[in-house]
Structures are given as structure tokens and as C-alpha cells.
């Protein structure tokens, strides 16, 4: 089957609310994102209740803006896709309910998309050479995991994942320790640019252990101890601590990805999720790719963080393979990618 001509995608898994229109599964006609930095900044992190309430206020306007940007009417849509999970259930319900209601009103098919499948497909859209089998490294505030993708991303096999904090979560927590503003991850990376990554020899967690798991809680504790030892922190202290932490966190990601590629006998890697926008990760992975001879694909930075282009594209592929979801599909806060959104209707 071919992909439906026009798919509207809705993403609302956390604090970003997004809508996008994609044609034929790959042509991006529109992408709109409503951010909530000002909503959550006073609290230093995402407040789930505030996130979902803001989504309720904005979902219709964001969808309408995407349709207007694409120059299409709701009636011209072939299908609607929305993120079903994982994520904050309250936030997910807003986008999922809106998407189902719109599909019902228009009489078009609806699909619920696994958030991580969307992220992996964003890399496939970025480079036509990224075809299965490939290894997918998902790095964000909620996820740090390695997958082997042999066919559809939804059926990916988990190779390893974090045992505690996700890498993006560790970035945010360390940023708070260093007194940096919200959102912490990007702020830390900016400050790290003027620091010395070798200033502090932070540990590389699980470096000597086999397998592909990650751990960031110990690294975070090591930063806390160094912060306490150096107080009061000067500007250069903050920069050096940020750079040294970033180097340690990124080194682990690169080392584990290289091991997975080597052990699986695969020469293609997708790096996706919000942390995939990190400059040092891109540079270090490019160096590893050149040394080892593998292809490393990163989505454009605007499609590393949560967006609806990936949801619309993933939905188009699901629909092209005959997948349809009933309108009683429920949101889910957790579900491994390998056991993705149920596919009851074909």
C-alpha cells in the first residue's frame, strides 16, 4: 500500500504541544510547536497538571495553525495520527482525544503512535541511507536506550537502557546543581562550551561492565560532591564542571553505541531524542563513525525535540501497512517500544 496523501500529526506527550501535516509519508508541509518554558520555569521542571491544562487551551489553535501553514483544510486530510504514549498521561489524553475526535468528525482513519517510534522515524526521514537493520540510540529527558531495528521501528528489539536516570534528566539535574536556568540541559551545554572537559575526571558509569545498559545516578552524585567541595562556585568553576560532566555523559553514550554496532554487525546508527541536539554528542559520534566506518544519522535539531512531524510520518507508515486504531484506544504512560501501540484493526 502507499502512504495516505495527507496526515495530520498531534504530539502532546509532555510539555510541548505540536501539530504537523505530512504528505505521502515524508514531505513536510507544516510543523508548529507550542512550548511551555515560561509555564514551568518558576518550578525548575515540568509540572504535569500545568502541562495538560495548557495543552487543553492550545490544542485547537495549534492544529489550525498547522493546517493553515500547509494550505489545506481539515476536509482534505486522509488520516489523523496522535501520540498514544509513553509520556504524561494527562498531556497525552489531550492530543489523543483531539485526534480521535477530529478523525471521527471527518470520517477518516486514526492511528495512535508510539512516541519512540516517531523519534526513530525522524532519523529515517533525515537520511535515505538509514534503512533497517540499524541501531537506534534514543536519548532524551525520559529515555536512554539502544534498540536494534530490523523492520518497522515499532517492533525494535531493546538491547539496553538506563538503570536509573535518563541522560536528559541527568543534564537537567546537574544544571540545577550548578545554578543554571530552566530548561537545564540546553543551558548546561551552552556553559560547557567555555569550560575544560578535562578539568574534573568524572567517572564513566558501567564502563567496565558488559552489555549495553546505562547509569547516570552515580555520575550525578559525583558532580554534587565536587560542587560541595568547590563552593562557592565561580563562573569558571561552573563552566568546567558543566564541560566535565557533559564529556563523561556523552562518552558513555558513544562507547555503548559503538559496542552495539560492533556486536550486532550493523553499520548504521540513528541518534534521536532531545539530547541528540547536543553539539558535543554530534561531534564525538561523528569522530567515532569516521574511525569505525559506520553511518551516524541525526535528525535536524528542530526535529530532535518533541514534534509532530515524526508522529505524522510514523502514522502514515502505519496506515500504509494497513494499521487502523479504534477510537477507544487508551493513552499509556509506559510501554516498551518492542511491544508498541496495539494494532487491533486492519
Buried (B, 14 or more C-beta within 10 A) or exposed (E): EEBBBBBBBBBBBBBBBBBBBBBBBBEBBBBBBBBBEEBBEEEBBBBBEBBBBBBBEBBEEBBEBBBEBBEBEBEBBBBBBBBBBBBBBBBBBBBBBBBBEBBEEBEBBBBBBBBBBBBBBBBBBBBEEBEBBBBBBBBBBBBBBBBBBEEBBBBBBBBBBBBBBBBBBBBBBBBBBBEBEBBBBBBBBEBBEEBBBEBBEBEBBBEEEEEBBBBBBBBBEBBEEBBEEBEEBEEEBBBBBBBBBBBBBBBBBBBBBBBBBEBBEBBBBBBBBBBBBBBBBBEBBEEBBEEBEBBBBBBEEEBBBBBBBBBBBBBBBBBBEEBBBEEEBEBBEEBBBBEBBBBEEE
